[in-house]
Amino acid sequence: MDQEEKIIKVIEQALPAVVSITASKNVELVEEDLMKMGMDPRVFGERLFGEADDKGNVSVSGGSGFVVDPSGIVLTNKHVIQDKEASYKAVIGQNKYDVEIIGQDPLSDIAILRIIEPPKNLSAIKLGTSKNLQLGTCVIAIGNALGEFQNSVSTGIISGLSRFLSAITDMEGHQQRLRGLIQTDAAINPGNSGGPLINLSGEAIGINAAIVFGAQNIGFAIPINRAKRDLEEIKKHGHIRSPFLGIRYVLLNKNVGRHFKIPVDHGALVVREGLPGDHAVLPGSSAYAAGVREHDIIIAANGKTITEKETLDDVLDSCSVGDTLKLTILRQGKEVDVSVLLEDRAKFA
């Protein structure tokens, strides 16, 4: 079988398992959101979201996802379903199905949904592995491009590995740091988020997640092994477990260090955000029990120097609940070693 035939066969097998994720929201809540952003609902409301339906709801966003189990389990991006006031549906063909959110990974842009009443004989995409990927491997991206063009397909190669970037996740400009990403030149557009990145064996090796605006053919996908780990966590524990320290911190660099009059230009400064009732170290957390204090500077974790490129979250991402994290802290000019037993973030939700 030649390359073209392989691609056509893989697409035919995968398409029935790729879904569109639609979000709808009451028009009054949408108008409130627009006003918070300084936009006049009378000017921008209908232009951006169209007319409300007979229930007073408008469509506010669209993304993609893909079925990974015939029982109705769907993988997508966390930013696709991040609006807590919206309701979501999975669109398969011409039919819409209600979904429930059964898991969100706090460290990766991954969400797991379940179709509440899935259709019979639901197709699913087999999960491959994102381990030992090679540059130049042919891949296929499928998704709901621009929120309009359902099941759009593009092809390309893996053009980079272990990338990291800060991605804007909503209209208000909130960002999430994404690590270890697969870079591809297969075209990924807004709306493709949450769709599968597939190899020529028909296996999902990534979840399409982000693009670089203004660039040509630079897209990113989350490695599928992270999603496989999350799925296993849900099967075993009923939710996605993630290691939790219980601190708020600011990453230091030369400018931040100068602002806070600190003699170091790297590390994580433990500091509250200044909101009412806020804590730099959460009472009852593992960091609190280990004696971490506000204004401590964590300069290393498990022997890795903390910088803007190797953050504390990066180190935590390689840890599991129940691990002991060894911190090197700079406190009043002296280095102090602290061991922290990592607990499950869900305990503090």
TAGI-V157111 format. One record per residue. N is the residue number from 1. PHI is phi as a letter, one per 40 degrees, with the letter a starting at -180 (* if undefined). PSI is psi in radians with two decimals (NA if undefined). Layout:
{{N PHI PSI} {N PHI PSI}}
This chain:
{{1 * 2.24} {2 c 3.05} {3 d -0.79} {4 c -0.74} {5 c -0.68} {6 c -0.82} {7 c -0.80} {8 c -0.75} {9 c -0.77} {10 c -0.75} {11 c -0.77} {12 c -0.67} {13 c -0.61} {14 c -0.60} {15 d -0.75} {16 c -0.32} {17 c -0.07} {18 c 2.26} {19 b 2.75} {20 c 2.45} {21 b 2.06} {22 b 2.54} {23 b 2.34} {24 b 2.70} {25 a 2.59} {26 d 2.38} {27 c -0.55} {28 c -0.68} {29 c -0.64} {30 c -0.72} {31 c -0.66} {32 c -0.75} {33 c -0.75} {34 c -0.74} {35 c -0.63} {36 c -0.54} {37 c 0.14} {38 g 0.40} {39 b 2.40} {40 c 2.03} {41 d -0.54} {42 c -0.46} {43 c -0.77} {44 b -0.33} {45 d -1.13} {46 c -0.53} {47 c -0.69} {48 c -0.64} {49 b -0.10} {50 g -3.00} {51 c 2.64} {52 c 2.63} {53 c -3.04} {54 c -0.19} {55 c 0.06} {56 g 0.39} {57 b 2.61} {58 b 2.69} {59 c 2.19} {60 b -0.33} {61 a 2.89} {62 a 2.57} {63 a -2.85} {64 b 2.93} {65 a 3.07} {66 a 2.48} {67 c 2.29} {68 b -0.05} {69 a 2.35} {70 c -0.25} {71 c -0.15} {72 h 0.29} {73 c 2.26} {74 b 2.36} {75 c 2.46} {76 a -2.99} {77 c 2.58} {78 c -0.63} {79 c -0.27} {80 c -0.52} {81 b 0.56} {82 c -0.33} {83 c 1.91} {84 c -0.33} {85 c -0.07} {86 c 2.77} {87 b 2.58} {88 b 2.57} {89 b 2.62} {90 b 2.25} {91 b 2.09} {92 b 1.95} {93 g -2.14} {94 b 0.06} {95 b 2.54} {96 b 2.42} {97 b 2.38} {98 c 2.51} {99 b 2.73} {100 b 2.59} {101 c 2.08} {102 b -0.12} {103 a 2.46} {104 b 2.25} {105 c 2.04} {106 c -0.35} {107 c -0.36} {108 b 2.75} {109 c 1.12} {110 b 2.37} {111 b 2.57} {112 b 2.19} {113 b 2.83} {114 b 2.20} {115 c 2.11} {116 c -0.77} {117 b 1.41} {118 c 2.66} {119 c 2.80} {120 c 2.67} {121 f 0.71} {122 c 2.27} {123 c 2.66} {124 b 2.62} {125 c 2.32} {126 c 2.42} {127 c 2.23} {128 c -2.51} {129 b 2.51} {130 b 0.17} {131 c 2.43} {132 g 0.63} {133 c 2.65} {134 b 2.49} {135 d 2.41} {136 g -0.15} {137 c 2.33} {138 c 2.37} {139 b 2.80} {140 b 2.28} {141 b 2.31} {142 b 2.44} {143 a -3.08} {144 c 1.31} {145 d 2.28} {146 f 0.27} {147 g 0.07} {148 b -0.75} {149 c 1.53} {150 c 2.44} {151 f 0.81} {152 c 2.49} {153 b 2.39} {154 b 2.67} {155 b 2.77} {156 a -2.68} {157 b 2.90} {158 c 2.08} {159 b 0.02} {160 a 2.73} {161 b 2.71} {162 f 0.69} {163 c 2.71} {164 b 2.59} {165 a 2.85} {166 b 2.13} {167 b 2.41} {168 c 2.23} {169 b -0.12} {170 a 3.09} {171 c -0.29} {172 c -0.01} {173 g 0.17} {174 c 2.54} {175 b 2.66} {176 b 2.39} {177 c 2.15} {178 b 2.36} {179 b 2.69} {180 g 0.52} {181 c 2.68} {182 c 2.21} {183 c 2.39} {184 b 2.67} {185 c 0.05} {186 c 2.27} {187 c 2.15} {188 b 2.21} {189 b 2.84} {190 d 2.33} {191 h -0.45} {192 c -0.28} {193 d 2.27} {194 g -0.22} {195 c 2.92} {196 c 2.56} {197 b 2.06} {198 b 2.51} {199 c 3.12} {200 c 0.03} {201 c 0.03} {202 g 0.28} {203 b 2.45} {204 c 2.16} {205 b -0.11} {206 a 2.91} {207 b 2.04} {208 d 2.30} {209 b -0.67} {210 a 2.75} {211 b 2.89} {212 b 1.96} {213 c 2.41} {214 g -0.16} {215 c 2.93} {216 b 2.14} {217 f 0.74} {218 b 1.82} {219 b 2.85} {220 b 2.55} {221 b 2.57} {222 c 2.28} {223 d 2.36} {224 c -0.40} {225 c -0.50} {226 c -0.72} {227 c -0.65} {228 c -0.68} {229 c -0.73} {230 c -0.70} {231 c -0.71} {232 c -0.67} {233 c -0.72} {234 c -0.71} {235 c -0.72} {236 c -0.70} {237 b -0.11} {238 g -0.06} {239 a 2.92} {240 c 2.04} {241 c 2.46} {242 a 2.46} {243 c 2.42} {244 b 2.27} {245 c -0.82} {246 g 0.61} {247 b 2.74} {248 b 2.47} {249 a 2.81} {250 b 2.26} {251 c 2.35} {252 c 2.51} {253 a -2.99} {254 c -0.73} {255 c -0.79} {256 c -0.73} {257 c -0.68} {258 c -0.68} {259 c -0.76} {260 c 0.05} {261 f 0.91} {262 b 2.42} {263 c 0.15} {264 b 2.69} {265 b 0.31} {266 a 2.90} {267 h -3.14} {268 b 1.98} {269 c 2.08} {270 c 2.02} {271 a 2.50} {272 c 2.85} {273 c -0.19} {274 g 0.10} {275 c 2.67} {276 d 2.28} {277 g 0.11} {278 c 2.65} {279 b 2.47} {280 c -0.67} {281 b 2.07} {282 c 2.11} {283 d 2.37} {284 g -0.16} {285 c 2.95} {286 c -0.64} {287 c -0.69} {288 c -0.78} {289 c -0.54} {290 c -0.13} {291 g 0.25} {292 c 2.39} {293 b 2.78} {294 c 2.49} {295 g 0.00} {296 c 2.62} {297 b 1.99} {298 c 1.91} {299 c -0.27} {300 a 2.63} {301 b 2.18} {302 f 0.66} {303 g -0.05} {304 c 2.22} {305 c 2.30} {306 c 2.11} {307 b -3.11} {308 c -0.41} {309 c -0.44} {310 b 1.47} {311 c 3.00} {312 c -0.66} {313 c -0.60} {314 c -0.75} {315 c -0.76} {316 c -0.58} {317 c -0.40} {318 c 0.04} {319 b 2.92} {320 b 2.78} {321 d 2.31} {322 g -0.23} {323 c 2.75} {324 b 2.14} {325 b 2.18} {326 c 2.05} {327 b 2.43} {328 b 2.07} {329 b 2.39} {330 c 2.01} {331 b 1.98} {332 f 0.75} {333 g -0.04} {334 b 2.51} {335 c 2.35} {336 b 2.33} {337 c 2.29} {338 b 2.39} {339 b 2.27} {340 b 2.20} {341 c 2.03} {342 c 2.26} {343 b 3.05} {344 c 2.24} {345 d -0.59} {346 c -0.43} {347 c -0.44} {348 b 0.18} {349 c NA}}
